C-alpha cells in the first residue's frame, strides 16, 4: 500500500471514549475536532466529517489517504469507524491505513525520554495496554488486570497515559520502582492527528495495519454466547 499522492490525510479515532477527527498535511493540522460520544458514532461521525472537510475547504477527493484507529478499544466505535472510513476511502479511491489505538495515543503524548505506557479502560477491571519508547512499541499490546500489566513494566520513570491510567492511578503509585518522575495523565489531545501522521508514515513505509478490527479479546456478546 502507498499514499496515492501528496496532500492531506484524514485521521479518525472512534476506538476511545472521545471521537477525534483531524486533517493533517505533512506536519500541519488543517482542521481538528474531538468530542465525547453523547450520540452514537453511527449517527454523528459522517456529519462531523463533513464539517471538518468544509472547515478546511476540502472535498473528500482532495484527500491523499485516510487513517483510522483499529483498536484495541470500544467494539462499537471500532466497527463504526472502520465501516465509515472504508466507505469513504472506496468512494474516492484512496488507501485506508489501520493504526493501533495505543500507538496513536502514545504518539499524541507530549513526550520526553521516558517510556510511555498507554492504558485504556477495557472494563471488567482490565486495561488495554502497550508500552512505547521513542515512538516504537516496546513489547506486545495486551489486555489484562492492571496489577499484572503493571508488574510487567520496566523499572525507572514512566509516563502513563489514557483513561485507564487515570482510573488506576492509585495502583500505579504503588508500583515497584516507582519514582517521583512517574507521571499519570488522561487522554491526550490530538489522537486523531497522530492517527493521520502514523497512517501516512506507515503507508509510505509499507507497514500500515490492515483496516480490520484489533480487539485483543472477544466482544462481550461473543463471550456470552460462547
Secondary structure by P-SEA (a helix, b strand, c coil): cccccbbbbbbbbccccbbbbbccccccccccccccccccccccaaaaaaaaaaaaccccccccbbbbbcccccaaaaaaaaaaaaaaaaaabbbbbbbcaaaaaaaacccccbbbbbbcccccccccbbbbccccccbbbbbccaaaaaaaccccbbbbbcaaaaaaaaaaaaccccccccccccccccaaaaaaaaaaaaaaaccccccccccccccaaaaaac
